[in-house]
Amino acid sequence: MASLAEYFAQHRYQGVYDLGDRVFGHWNKIPFVGTVGNDSVVNELEGPRITVHLDLPLKYEDVFYTMIIVKHKQVHRLKELKEDDKGSGKRSSAVKSDTKDTKPKSKSTASVRTKRAGK
């Protein structure tokens, strides 16, 4: 054995998520989105766990939580949103704009629109 540093580098837990990774999931059947604070193992009986700093607080049983501890199977990594190649931020040509046609197409939609406007 060369040194303790090399030994622990080979035998310690390697985290799946890094500090600051964006994740989403469900905790006690409540959906959440947050940032990973820590991915570690406290003991072998409990296994690995993730500390998540929530974007919005959760209320569960009359207690508000801004940070929760979850298992790996409860969270998923958020995918990054990427801009178009041109970076214009405009809609693609496949999405049609509905600004040209403002007339209602049927009688039922006309009544819905007038009900909303008459609130």
C-alpha positions in Angstrom: 0.0 0.0 0.0 1.5 3.3 -1.1 -0.4 5.8 1.1 -3.7 6.3 2.9 -4.8 8.9 0.3 -4.5 6.3 -2.5 -6.3 3.7 -0.4 -9.3 5.9 0.4 -9.5 7.2 -3.2 -10.0 3.6 -4.4 -12.3 2.4 -1.6 -14.5 5.4 -0.7 -18.0 6.1 -2.2 -17.9 8.0 -5.5 -20.9 10.3 -5.8 -23.3 10.2 -8.8 -24.2 13.9 -8.5 -21.9 16.8 -8.2 -22.4 19.9 -6.1 -24.8 22.2 -7.9 -26.4 19.6 -10.2 -30.1 20.4 -10.9 -32.5 17.6 -10.0 -36.2 16.9 -9.8 -38.3 14.2 -8.2 -40.9 13.3 -5.6 -40.6 13.4 -1.8 -43.6 12.0 0.1 -45.6 12.2 -3.1 -44.8 15.9 -3.5 -42.9 17.0 -6.7 -39.8 19.2 -6.2 -37.0 20.8 -8.1 -33.7 21.8 -6.5 -30.0 21.8 -6.4 -27.7 19.0 -5.1 -25.8 20.0 -2.0 -24.2 16.7 -1.1 -24.1 13.2 -2.4 -22.6 10.9 0.3 -22.8 7.8 2.5 -23.2 8.3 6.2 -23.3 4.6 7.0 -23.5 1.3 5.2 -27.0 0.4 6.7 -28.6 3.5 5.3 -26.7 3.7 2.0 -26.0 6.7 -0.2 -28.2 9.7 0.1 -28.5 13.2 -1.5 -29.1 16.5 0.2 -31.2 18.7 -2.0 -31.7 22.5 -1.6 -35.2 23.2 -2.9 -36.1 26.1 -5.2 -39.4 26.6 -3.5 -40.2 25.5 0.1 -42.4 22.4 0.6 -45.1 22.1 3.3 -45.6 18.6 4.7 -47.6 17.9 7.8 -47.6 21.7 8.7 -43.8 22.0 8.6 -42.0 23.9 5.8 -38.9 22.3 4.3 -36.2 24.2 2.3 -33.8 21.3 2.3 -34.5 17.6 2.1 -32.6 14.3 2.2 -33.6 11.8 -0.5 -32.4 8.5 -2.0 -31.0 8.2 -5.5 -34.1 6.4 -6.8 -36.3 9.4 -5.8 -34.5 12.0 -8.0 -33.6 12.5 -11.7 -31.2 14.9 -13.3 -32.7 17.9 -15.0 -31.8 18.2 -18.7 -30.2 21.5 -19.8 -32.2 23.7 -22.1 -30.2 24.7 -25.1 -30.8 27.6 -27.4 -31.1 27.2 -31.2 -27.9 27.0 -33.2 -28.4 30.6 -34.3 -29.1 31.8 -30.7 -32.0 33.9 -32.0 -34.5 32.6 -29.4 -37.3 32.7 -32.0 -39.8 30.0 -32.5 -39.0 27.3 -35.0 -40.9 27.2 -38.3 -42.8 24.1 -37.2 -44.7 26.0 -34.5 -47.5 28.1 -36.0 -48.3 31.5 -34.5 -52.0 32.0 -33.6 -51.9 35.8 -33.9 -53.3 35.9 -37.4 -56.6 34.2 -36.7 -58.4 36.0 -33.8 -62.0 35.0 -34.8 -63.6 32.1 -32.9 -64.0 29.0 -35.0 -67.1 27.7 -33.3 -70.0 28.9 -31.2 -68.8 27.0 -28.1 -65.4 28.8 -28.1 -67.1 32.2 -28.5 -69.2 31.6 -25.4 -66.2 30.5 -23.4 -64.3 33.7 -24.5 -67.2 35.9 -23.5 -67.6 34.2 -20.2 -63.9 34.8 -19.4 -64.1 38.4 -20.5 -67.2 39.1 -18.4 -65.7 38.0 -15.0 
